[in-house]
Amino acid sequence: MDPHWDDMKIFLAVAREESLSGAGRVLKLDPATVGRRIARLEQAMETPLFVKSPQGYALSTAGERLMTHGEQAEQAMRAAQEAMAGPSETLSGQIRIGAPDGCANYLLPQVCADIGEANPDLDIQIVALPRVVNLSRREADIAITVSPPSAGQLLVQKITDYKLSLVGSRRYLKDLPPLETVDDLQGQRMIGYIPDMIFDTELDYLSEIGVDRVSLASNSVPVQLRFVINGGGLAMAHDFCLPSHRALIKVLDQDISLTRSFYLVRHQGDQRSERLNRFADAIAAGLRDEVARLEALA
């Protein structure tokens, strides 16, 4: 039996949300209805598609095979809808971007505001997460990451490099002897990520500069910077954040400077979508320009 597209939509939603209730919220259906549709699909295909447990719905081996074909069907349906709509000078519909919160707070709002102004029928959503966005579960259409993923059928494009500097507030620095060498950092209060919540080794800034203790920690970049502004200590900060926080001062900037990169990641099948291609190009160009603009002001 070949599943209909409505069946595939329900299957994909349950696979991504790993529960009937989660899929019901996405599809705007009662969970009991979702459960009946899944049971009917499994009966028609004569194989279980999920392993049910108190923890939720996990894909069976057959379900994993169907997932690949379901995502291909989903991408084909999107491409068909775009083709039927015909070419347009502006973008429309909804596009969701997932990004680490430094990028989401300090770069994407301006970039997306500019894109939205040029495309008044386009709805843009920014998901700021202190972890890697799960594109397979369709948490977002496009993800911005700090390292290129090594697994999955994904399109990966390097966007731009960016710099980070060690910073402190005037409030904290005024009572200290001058910090002239890296050795002077010994005994200073350091601010950074919660060590066991660092979701990408590229974010382990303090280890790279030889710091082994974090006095004040958060998985949120804005919270870390508020710690610094309030005199809590020193932290590695994105240079593109500094124009928004004039109370922060670079420390040992001749000796301590890190370079990282942003990557744009999306499903490989989405390259058939002119709409997503155009949006991805606009986001990448906008981020490059915004990083360059803000770093010049830092």
N, C-alpha and C positions, 0 to 999 in steps of 0.2 A: 504493500500500500504506500503510495506517495502522499505525504502530508500536505494539506492545503496551507496557504500562507498564513491564515488565521491560526492554525494549529502551531505553525513554526514560531509565530510571535509569542504565543503563550509558553511554548517550550523554552524559548530563549530567555524570557523574563524569569521563569522559575530557575533556570540554570544560573543566571547572573545574580539573582537575589537570594538564591538558596533557601527559599521558603515560599509557601503559597501566599502568605499574607503580604510579603514584600512584593511578589509579582502582582498581586491584586492591586496594591497601591499604584504601581507603575501603569498597569493596564486599565485602572478604574473599574475593576471587576470584583465581585465578592469572592473571597478565598475559596469558598465551597465550590463555586463555579469553576475556578481555576483548577481545583483538584479533580473535578469530574472530567474536565477537558483533557487533563494529563492522563487520567486513567483510561479514557476512551482512546487516546493516541497510543498508549502502551498496548492496549488490547488489539488495536488494529494492526500495529507493527509486530505484534506477537513477541515482544521483548520488553523487559523493564528498562526504562530510560534513567531512572533515579534510584539511588539507595537511600531509603527513608530512615531517619533516626531522630531521637529527641533534639539533636543539634541542628536538624534541618534536612534539606534535600541536596545530596551530592550526586554528581553525574555517575552513572554506571559506565562500563566499557562501551556499551552500545550508545549510551547518551553522549559520550565524548566524540564518538564517530559522527553522530548526527549533528553535534554542535558545529563542527567544521562546515558541514553543508548548509546548516541553518544560517551561519554568519555570511556565507557566500550568497545565499538567497536574499538575505537582508540587504546586503550591499547592492545586489542586482536590482532589487525593488527601488532602492533610493535613486540609483542611476536612471531607472526607467521613469520615475516621477519627475526627475529633473529634465529628462529629454522631452517628456510630454508637455512640461511647462514652457519649454522653449528658452532660447537665450535671453538674458536680461542684463542691462547695463549695471544694475545694482543687485546686491545680495538680499535675500529675504529668508524668513523662517527662523529657526532657533539653532544656535551652535553653542556648545558648552566646552569651556577650556579648563583643564585641571593644571594646577601649578603649585610649586612650593611657595610658602607664604611670603617669603621675601619678594619674589617676583610678583606674586598676586597682589601684594599691598603697595609696592612702590613703582612698578612698571606697567602692569597690565591695565590698571584703571585709565591712565591717560591714553595708552595705545588703543584700547577698546572704545573709549569715548570718541576718538578720532574716526575709527572705522564705522562706529554707529552713526556718527553725524553724516558720513558719506553714503550710508546705506540705511535710510530711515525705516525700512520694513524688516530689518534684521534685529533679532533679539539675541544678545550675547550674555552668557552666564559664566561667571568665574568661580571655580571651586578651589578654594585655598585649603590644601591639606598638608599636614606635617608628615607625609609619607608618599610613596609612589602611587600615582593614580592608576587604577585598574581599568585599562581600556577594554579588556576582554569582557568585563561586566558592564561596559558602556557607562561607566561613571562619568565619562567625558568623551567628546568627539575627537579632541586633540589634547595632548599633554605636553607640558613644558617640563623637562627634566634637567638634572645637573650632571648626569652621566648617560651615555648611550646604552639602551637596553641590549642585552646580548641574546635574548631568546624571544621567540614569537614571530609571527608574520607581520612585521611592522616596517613602516617607512620612517627612517631616522635622518634628520637634517640638522647639522650644526648651525646654530643661529649666530652666536657671537661669544667672545670672551668677555669676562668682567673681572674687576679687581676687588680685593678686600684689604682693609687696613686695620691695624690695632688702634682703638679709640678709647678715650676716657672723657669725662666731663670736667669742666673747670672746677666744679665743686669738689671732685675727688682729687684732682691733680694739684690744687693750690697748697695743700698741706704736705705734699711729698717732696723729698729732695729730687732734683732733676733726674729724669730717666734718660741716661745717655747710651747705655748698651743693653743688649738682650739679657745679660746677667743681672741687670737691675730689676728685672721682672720677678726675681725670686722673692717670695713673701708677699707679692701683690695679690689682691683679691681679683679673681678671674671669673668672667661671666661667659656662659656658652650653652650648648645643647645639653640636655640630660643624656649622660653617656650611653645608657642602655636603650635610648630611643632614637639614636642617630640611624636613620634609615638608609643612608648612602655614605660610603667612606669619604666621598668628596666633601662632606659637611664636617668632617672631623678636623676642624681648623686648628684647635688648640694643641692637639697632639703633634701636629706638623711643626709648631713653633716651640715644642718642648715643654708644654704645660701638662702636668699630670693631675691637677686638682681643679675642679670647678666649684667655686664658692656659692655662686648663684646660677641656677640653671632653669631653662625652659625649652620646650620644643617649638616655641614661637619666636620668630625673629623680632616682631614688634615688642614683645614682652622683654626680650633680652635688651633691646635698646632702651626701654623704659628703666630697666635696672641701671644701665649706665648713666642715663640722664639724671637719675636720682642719687648719684654718687655711690653706687654699689660696687664699682670696680672697673676693670678694663675688659674689653671684648673685641673680637674680630667682627668687623661690620662691612657690609657691601658699600663700596664707594658711592653707588647710585642712591643709597639711602641718606647720605650725609647732607645733601641740600635741604632735606626735610627736617633735619635736626641740627640746627646751627650751634647748639650747646655742646656738640661733640667735637673733640679735637683729636687729630691724628697724633699718634705716639710712635716714636722710632720708625717713622715712615721710610727712612733710608735703609733700614735693616730688615723690616718686616713688611712684606707685601705678598699676597697670594693671588694667583690667577685661576679662575674657574671658567666653565663654559655652560651655556644653555643650549639644549637640544629640543627640537620640535619632533614629536612622535605621534604617529597615527596609524590606523589599520592600513595594511598594504592594499586591500581591496578598495579603499577610499580614493585611491589615485584616479579612479574612473569618474569621480565626482568633480565636475568643473567648479561647482560651488565651493566645495571644501578646498580644492586646489587654490582658488582665488583667495579664500579666507586665510589659508595657511601662508601664502605669499605675503599677504598684508600684515599678518601678525609678525612674521619673521622680520620683515623690513621695518615695521614699527618698533619692535624691540631693539633692533640694532641701533636705530636712530635715538631711541630714548635712553639707552645705556650710554651712548656716546655723549649725548647732551648733558645728562646728569653727572657723569664722571668729569666732564670739563668744568662743572661748577663746584665739584667737591674740594 
